[in-house]
Amino acid sequence: MSVRFRKGLTLIELSVVMFVMSIIIVILGSLYSRFSLFKSTQDEATLLRDSLSFARSAAIRSNEIIYVQFNLDEETYRAFRKQSGEKDEIIEKDLIKVRNLSSGNSIVAIQVGSTMRQNKGKVDLRMYPDGSSEELMILMGPDPEIKNTVLFSRYGKAQVLDCTKGPEAMERCEAGPASEDPSWRHNMEEM
């Protein structure tokens, strides 16, 4: 009895392999699009802007101060409220759990109100029940390059500036809120 070896694959075997590979590619593609490791700086800046707006809305709805904390060393941010626990201890209840910035993106610097820009440590922002907060400017991109700036005004106007569209755009991003909108800074006496 002789054994015959054939060379290659039949058409049916080849089509089954192609079908299985296409299913794997579709699954990996959908996972890739959801995975935060591959988000662009624009996507991260938009998500951060939306998170700030959510925290402001939560402060108004709950009539409580909401804290947004940025950890510049670990490239994370979160939002929480402080509540009294047993024996007068303070408990931090998360509204937005700790979010890591995706790989290749970082907070280059952050400026709250009229303070100096910071690029290390923790920075806290308070959202008050009346809808106000301190002004905020977040410079984002692969450190030290700035690709986007997130601006959040005292009364909740939030926007993302694209800093990659030439020298004028970069100047606007680094100058902050006043360059984008002269009425950005509100004076409490005027209100």
VENQUI-V828886 format. One record per residue. N is the residue number from 0. RES is the residue in one small letter. SS is DSSP state (alpha for helix, beta for strand, coil for the rest). PSI is psi in degrees with one decimal (* if undefined). Layout:
# VENQUI-V828886
N:RES:SS:PSI
N:RES:SS:PSI
This chain:
# VENQUI-V828886
0:m:coil:124.2
1:s:coil:145.9
2:v:coil:128.3
3:r:coil:131.4
4:f:coil:135.5
5:r:coil:153.8
6:k:coil:131.8
7:g:coil:-171.5
8:l:coil:153.4
9:t:coil:166.8
10:l:alpha:-37.8
11:i:alpha:-44.8
12:e:alpha:-41.6
13:l:alpha:-41.9
14:s:alpha:-34.6
15:v:alpha:-43.4
16:v:alpha:-43.1
17:m:alpha:-40.7
18:f:alpha:-46.3
19:v:alpha:-41.9
20:m:alpha:-38.5
21:s:alpha:-37.1
22:i:alpha:-42.9
23:i:alpha:-41.3
24:i:alpha:-41.9
25:v:alpha:-44.1
26:i:alpha:-45.9
27:l:alpha:-36.0
28:g:alpha:-42.3
29:s:alpha:-36.1
30:l:alpha:-39.7
31:y:alpha:-42.3
32:s:alpha:-26.5
33:r:alpha:-18.7
34:f:coil:124.8
35:s:alpha:-13.2
36:l:alpha:-26.5
37:f:alpha:17.1
38:k:coil:145.2
39:s:coil:166.2
40:t:alpha:-36.3
41:q:alpha:-43.9
42:d:alpha:-43.0
43:e:alpha:-42.5
44:a:alpha:-40.3
45:t:alpha:-42.6
46:l:alpha:-39.8
47:l:alpha:-43.2
48:r:alpha:-45.8
49:d:alpha:-36.7
50:s:alpha:-39.6
51:l:alpha:-41.8
52:s:alpha:-38.6
53:f:alpha:-43.6
54:a:alpha:-39.7
55:r:alpha:-45.5
56:s:alpha:-39.5
57:a:alpha:-36.9
58:a:alpha:-41.1
59:i:alpha:-46.4
60:r:alpha:-42.5
61:s:alpha:-11.0
62:n:coil:39.0
63:e:coil:159.0
64:i:coil:130.6
65:i:beta:134.2
66:y:beta:133.8
67:v:beta:121.8
68:q:beta:127.7
69:f:beta:128.6
70:n:beta:100.5
71:l:coil:-24.7
72:d:coil:-37.0
73:e:coil:-1.2
74:e:coil:50.2
75:t:beta:163.0
76:y:beta:159.6
77:r:beta:163.5
78:a:beta:139.8
79:f:beta:164.3
80:r:beta:150.4
81:k:beta:133.8
82:q:beta:153.0
83:s:beta:134.1
84:g:coil:-161.5
85:e:alpha:146.9
86:k:alpha:37.7
87:d:alpha:29.0
88:e:coil:150.0
89:i:beta:128.0
90:i:beta:132.6
91:e:beta:117.1
92:k:beta:118.0
93:d:beta:133.3
94:l:beta:-42.7
95:i:beta:115.2
96:k:beta:164.4
97:v:beta:124.1
98:r:beta:129.3
99:n:beta:140.8
100:l:coil:148.3
101:s:coil:161.7
102:s:coil:136.2
103:g:coil:-8.2
104:n:coil:144.4
105:s:beta:163.4
106:i:beta:107.7
107:v:beta:-44.4
108:a:beta:159.9
109:i:beta:141.4
110:q:beta:122.9
111:v:beta:122.8
112:g:coil:-136.2
113:s:coil:18.6
114:t:coil:170.9
115:m:coil:154.2
116:r:coil:138.8
117:q:beta:145.7
118:n:coil:10.3
119:k:coil:155.9
120:g:coil:-162.0
121:k:beta:141.7
122:v:beta:128.8
123:d:beta:141.4
124:l:beta:133.5
125:r:beta:134.3
126:m:beta:118.6
127:y:coil:157.6
128:p:coil:-22.5
129:d:coil:2.8
130:g:coil:-0.3
131:s:coil:162.2
132:s:beta:179.5
133:e:coil:152.7
134:e:coil:148.2
135:l:beta:136.0
136:m:beta:123.6
137:i:beta:119.6
138:l:beta:122.5
139:m:beta:151.8
140:g:beta:-179.8
141:p:coil:115.8
142:d:coil:129.6
143:p:coil:6.7
144:e:coil:138.0
145:i:coil:121.0
146:k:coil:-32.9
147:n:beta:151.5
148:t:beta:128.3
149:v:beta:123.9
150:l:beta:133.2
151:f:beta:115.1
152:s:coil:171.2
153:r:coil:-33.4
154:y:coil:29.1
155:g:coil:0.4
156:k:coil:121.5
157:a:beta:139.9
158:q:beta:159.7
159:v:beta:124.9
160:l:beta:136.7
161:d:beta:118.4
162:c:coil:3.9
163:t:coil:6.3
164:k:coil:44.1
165:g:coil:176.9
166:p:alpha:-36.9
167:e:alpha:-40.2
168:a:alpha:-39.7
169:m:alpha:-40.7
170:e:alpha:-42.2
171:r:alpha:-42.6
172:c:alpha:-41.7
173:e:alpha:-26.7
174:a:alpha:-30.7
175:g:coil:-155.7
176:p:alpha:-40.2
177:a:alpha:-31.6
178:s:alpha:-27.8
179:e:alpha:-40.7
180:d:coil:109.5
181:p:coil:-25.1
182:s:coil:9.0
183:w:coil:-47.2
184:r:coil:117.5
185:h:coil:144.0
186:n:coil:125.9
187:m:alpha:-31.9
188:e:alpha:-28.6
189:e:alpha:-22.7
190:m:coil:*
